[in-house]
Amino acid sequence: MANEIILLNISGQDKPGLTSELTSILAAYDARILDIGQANIHNTLSLGILFEVQSGKKSGAVLKELLFKSYELDIQAKFTPIALDNYENWVSLQGKDRYIVTILGEKFGAKQISEVTKVISDKKLNIDSIKRLTGRLSLVKNDDYPRACIQLSIRGELDKKADITEKFMKISQVLDVDIAFQEDNIYRRNRRLVCFDMDSTLIQAEVIDELAELAGVGDKVKAITELAMNGDIDFKESFERRMKLLEGLSEEVLHNVAINLPITKGARRLIDTLKKYGYKTAILSGGFTYFGDYLKKELGIDYMYANQLEIKNGILTGGYLGDIVDGTKKAEYLKEIAAKEGIDIGQTIAIGDGANDLAMLDIAGLGIAFHAKPKVKDNAQNSISSIGLDGVLYLLGYHDRYIDLMENNK
């Protein structure tokens, strides 16, 4: 005897044991579950069960029992017969490419979601699921650090990834929201190494500018720093020019600057969570080892590479020791650490804000421009400009409840 394919849609007030009650009826009639999915919004349940059951008396009886049980549980049940060819067409779609779209910001509403989903629709991509990653929003209490994030899982064929990322970038600029677009592959679900730029990324300062102010050459050094970060001059040239201007500064100044470094909002939350989940972390900086070492210890970072100041008799000479850590060197260190830890390059993440970060952002499995210069944002895989550094966790798919669980278990 032929079988029937039926889609059962349940809606109504959620209550314990509801799924168990319904599936026990299906089990009694030897029904085979082909797919199942559930969502719960404000204690209102939406449950879908696609099942196959023998035609005739069996299918009639199971529908009757499910209907009675739904009435007893005070929920609404809808039954939709599915033709075999439609079912097989649906099955064939599972081989399509999958992507993750993450929308995040301090807050956003229907306008941002509408614009993003329109792009997805125009590209003939299908949304499989939508998930909120941030906690519930109070309409009464003010949040000291507001964050909103949803994650869309989409599927379909995409000719040019650059087309969709360009459209998302335009929406991001106009509607003040970050939109990340990633392939949903094995690497995304198994990131293992996160590498940070230091100045203006892990800390909210350019240390060399701070030192320059104390040396009385602030304006000169800031001008050179800005040119370098925008990619208007070579990093090595800018570094050497700025170092010469620091000649004669006392070593005692360095300690006071280090202990007052303004750590970026969300940085501790991000790094603490990464450590709890077993990630390796690294600072790859065009700044200085003196401050990198301080942050490495303060935040519990695993690796640190930066430039070493030359100090003689407690005074900065205006020189440096060893190779300059520029953009190329940062990318080399990222690959070196990954190889040492046995981590595939696709499992790495690089985060930075300046032009000298582009090389490592490009080779990492996930490159993130963080509150970056326009040139960097335009050339990076993804960017975060609306919230703190812990926004990276949402790009990894973490829900606030998992992050908060780690914080509560410290």
Backbone hydrogen bonds, N-H to C=O, Kabsch-Sander energy under -0.5 kcal/mol:
donor,donor_aa,acceptor,acceptor_aa,energy
4,E,53,V,-3.5
6,I,4,E,-0.5
6,I,51,F,-2.9
7,L,80,T,-2.9
8,L,6,I,-0.6
8,L,49,I,-3.2
9,N,7,L,-0.6
9,N,78,K,-2.7
10,I,8,L,-0.5
10,I,47,L,-3.4
11,S,76,Q,-1.9
12,G,45,L,-1.5
14,D,43,N,-2.6
18,L,15,K,-1.4
21,E,17,G,-2.4
22,L,18,L,-2.0
23,T,19,T,-2.6
24,S,20,S,-1.8
25,I,21,E,-1.0
26,L,22,L,-1.7
27,A,23,T,-2.4
28,A,24,S,-1.6
29,Y,25,I,-0.8
29,Y,26,L,-0.8
30,D,27,A,-1.8
31,A,26,L,-2.5
32,R,52,E,-2.7
33,I,31,A,-0.6
34,L,32,R,-0.5
34,L,50,L,-3.3
35,D,50,L,-1.6
37,G,48,G,-2.2
39,A,46,S,-2.3
41,I,44,T,-2.2
44,T,41,I,-1.6
45,L,12,G,-3.4
45,L,43,N,-0.6
46,S,39,A,-2.5
47,L,10,I,-2.6
48,G,37,G,-3.0
49,I,8,L,-2.6
50,L,35,D,-2.8
51,F,6,I,-2.7
51,F,49,I,-0.6
52,E,32,R,-2.4
53,V,4,E,-2.3
55,S,2,A,-2.7
58,K,55,S,-0.6
59,S,54,Q,-0.8
60,G,56,G,-2.2
61,A,57,K,-2.5
62,V,58,K,-2.4
63,L,59,S,-1.9
64,K,60,G,-1.8
65,E,61,A,-2.4
66,L,62,V,-2.4
67,L,63,L,-2.1
68,F,64,K,-2.2
69,K,65,E,-2.7
70,S,66,L,-2.2
71,Y,67,L,-2.0
72,E,68,F,-2.4
73,L,69,K,-2.3
74,D,71,Y,-0.8
75,I,70,S,-2.6
76,Q,11,S,-3.1
78,K,9,N,-2.1
80,T,7,L,-2.2
82,I,5,I,-2.9
83,A,81,P,-0.5
87,Y,83,A,-2.3
88,E,84,L,-2.6
89,N,85,D,-2.0
90,W,86,N,-1.9
91,V,87,Y,-2.2
92,S,88,E,-2.0
93,L,89,N,-0.7
93,L,90,W,-0.8
94,Q,91,V,-1.7
95,G,92,S,-1.0
96,K,93,L,-2.0
99,Y,154,I,-2.6
100,I,182,Q,-3.1
101,V,152,L,-2.7
102,T,100,I,-0.5
102,T,180,A,-2.3
103,I,101,V,-0.5
103,I,150,I,-2.5
104,L,102,T,-0.5
104,L,178,D,-2.5
105,G,148,A,-2.0
113,I,109,G,-1.7
114,S,110,A,-3.0
115,E,111,K,-2.3
116,V,112,Q,-2.3
117,T,113,I,-2.6
118,K,114,S,-1.7
119,V,115,E,-1.6
120,I,116,V,-1.9
121,S,117,T,-2.4
122,D,118,K,-2.9
123,K,119,V,-1.6
124,K,121,S,-2.0
125,L,120,I,-2.3
126,N,155,R,-3.1
128,D,126,N,-0.7
128,D,153,S,-2.9
129,S,153,S,-1.4
131,K,151,Q,-2.7
133,L,149,C,-2.3
134,T,149,C,-1.2
138,S,136,R,-0.5
144,D,142,N,-0.5
148,A,105,G,-2.8
150,I,103,I,-2.0
151,Q,131,K,-3.4
152,L,101,V,-3.3
153,S,129,S,-2.6
154,I,99,Y,-2.6
154,I,152,L,-0.6
155,R,126,N,-2.4
156,G,97,D,-2.4
161,K,159,D,-0.5
163,D,160,K,-0.7
164,I,160,K,-0.9
165,T,161,K,-2.1
166,E,162,A,-2.1
167,K,163,D,-1.7
168,F,164,I,-2.3
169,M,165,T,-2.1
170,K,166,E,-1.8
171,I,167,K,-1.9
172,S,168,F,-2.5
173,Q,169,M,-2.1
174,V,170,K,-2.1
175,L,171,I,-2.9
176,D,172,S,-0.7
177,V,172,S,-1.2
178,D,104,L,-3.1
180,A,102,T,-2.8
182,Q,100,I,-2.5
184,D,98,R,-2.5
185,N,183,E,-1.6
189,R,185,N,-1.2
190,N,187,Y,-1.2
191,R,188,R,-0.6
192,R,347,Q,-3.0
193,L,347,Q,-1.4
194,V,280,K,-2.5
195,C,349,I,-3.2
196,F,282,A,-3.4
197,D,351,I,-2.3
200,S,203,I,-1.1
200,S,205,A,-1.2
201,T,198,M,-1.8
202,L,197,D,-0.7
202,L,198,M,-1.0
203,I,198,M,-2.2
204,Q,262,P,-3.5
205,A,203,I,-1.2
207,V,205,A,-0.7
209,D,206,E,-1.2
210,E,206,E,-1.7
211,L,207,V,-2.7
212,A,208,I,-1.9
213,E,209,D,-2.0
214,L,210,E,-1.7
215,A,211,L,-1.5
216,G,212,A,-0.6
216,G,213,E,-1.0
217,V,212,A,-2.8
218,G,212,A,-0.6
221,V,217,V,-2.1
222,K,218,G,-2.7
223,A,219,D,-1.8
224,I,220,K,-1.5
225,T,221,V,-2.8
226,E,222,K,-2.5
227,L,223,A,-1.6
228,A,224,I,-2.1
229,M,225,T,-2.8
230,N,226,E,-1.8
231,G,228,A,-1.2
232,D,227,L,-2.8
233,I,227,L,-0.9
238,S,234,D,-2.4
239,F,235,F,-2.9
240,E,236,K,-2.4
241,R,237,E,-2.1
242,R,238,S,-2.3
243,M,239,F,-2.6
244,K,240,E,-1.8
245,L,241,R,-0.9
246,L,242,R,-0.6
246,L,243,M,-1.5
247,E,244,K,-1.1
248,G,316,L,-3.1
249,L,246,L,-1.9
251,E,314,G,-2.9
253,V,250,S,-1.1
254,L,251,E,-1.1
255,H,251,E,-0.8
256,N,252,E,-1.1
257,V,253,V,-1.9
258,A,254,L,-2.5
259,I,255,H,-2.3
260,N,256,N,-0.6
260,N,257,V,-0.7
261,L,258,A,-1.5
263,I,261,L,-1.2
264,T,202,L,-2.0
267,A,264,T,-2.3
270,L,266,G,-2.4
271,I,267,A,-2.8
272,D,268,R,-2.7
273,T,269,R,-1.7
274,L,270,L,-2.6
275,K,271,I,-2.5
276,K,272,D,-1.9
277,Y,273,T,-1.8
278,G,275,K,-1.4
279,Y,274,L,-2.8
280,K,192,R,-2.9
282,A,194,V,-2.0
283,I,303,Y,-2.1
284,L,196,F,-3.1
284,L,282,A,-0.5
285,S,283,I,-0.5
285,S,305,Y,-2.9
289,T,307,N,-2.9
291,F,288,F,-0.6
292,G,288,F,-2.3
293,D,289,T,-3.3
294,Y,290,Y,-1.0
295,L,291,F,-2.3
296,K,292,G,-2.6
297,K,293,D,-1.9
298,E,294,Y,-2.5
299,L,295,L,-2.9
300,G,296,K,-1.1
301,I,296,K,-1.7
302,D,281,T,-0.6
303,Y,281,T,-1.6
305,Y,283,I,-2.7
307,N,287,G,-2.3
308,Q,321,L,-0.8
309,L,307,N,-0.6
310,E,319,G,-1.8
311,I,309,L,-0.6
312,K,315,I,-2.6
315,I,312,K,-1.4
316,L,249,L,-3.0
317,T,310,E,-2.2
321,L,308,Q,-2.5
326,D,324,I,-1.3
330,K,326,D,-2.2
331,A,327,G,-1.9
332,E,328,T,-1.9
333,Y,329,K,-2.5
334,L,330,K,-2.3
335,K,331,A,-2.0
336,E,332,E,-2.4
337,I,333,Y,-2.8
338,A,334,L,-2.3
339,A,335,K,-2.4
340,K,336,E,-2.3
341,E,337,I,-2.2
342,G,338,A,-0.6
342,G,339,A,-0.9
343,I,338,A,-3.3
347,Q,344,D,-2.3
348,T,345,I,-1.5
349,I,193,L,-2.3
350,A,366,L,-2.2
351,I,195,C,-2.4
352,G,368,I,-1.9
355,A,229,M,-1.6
357,D,354,G,-2.0
358,L,355,A,-1.3
361,L,357,D,-2.3
362,D,358,L,-2.1
363,I,359,A,-1.6
364,A,360,M,-1.5
365,G,345,I,-1.2
366,L,348,T,-1.7
368,I,350,A,-2.8
369,A,382,N,-2.8
370,F,352,G,-2.4
370,F,368,I,-0.7
371,H,369,A,-0.6
371,H,384,I,-3.3
373,K,353,D,-1.9
376,V,373,K,-0.7
377,K,373,K,-2.3
378,D,374,P,-2.5
379,N,375,K,-0.8
379,N,376,V,-0.6
380,A,376,V,-1.0
380,A,377,K,-0.5
382,N,367,G,-1.5
384,I,369,A,-2.5
389,L,265,K,-2.6
391,G,388,G,-1.8
392,V,389,L,-1.8
393,L,390,D,-1.4
394,Y,390,D,-0.5
394,Y,391,G,-0.7
395,L,391,G,-1.1
396,L,392,V,-1.1
397,G,394,Y,-1.1
398,Y,393,L,-2.4
400,D,133,L,-3.0
402,Y,399,H,-1.2
403,I,399,H,-1.6
404,D,400,D,-3.4
405,L,401,R,-1.6
406,M,402,Y,-1.5
407,E,403,I,-2.0
408,N,404,D,-2.5
409,N,405,L,-1.1
410,K,407,E,-1.1
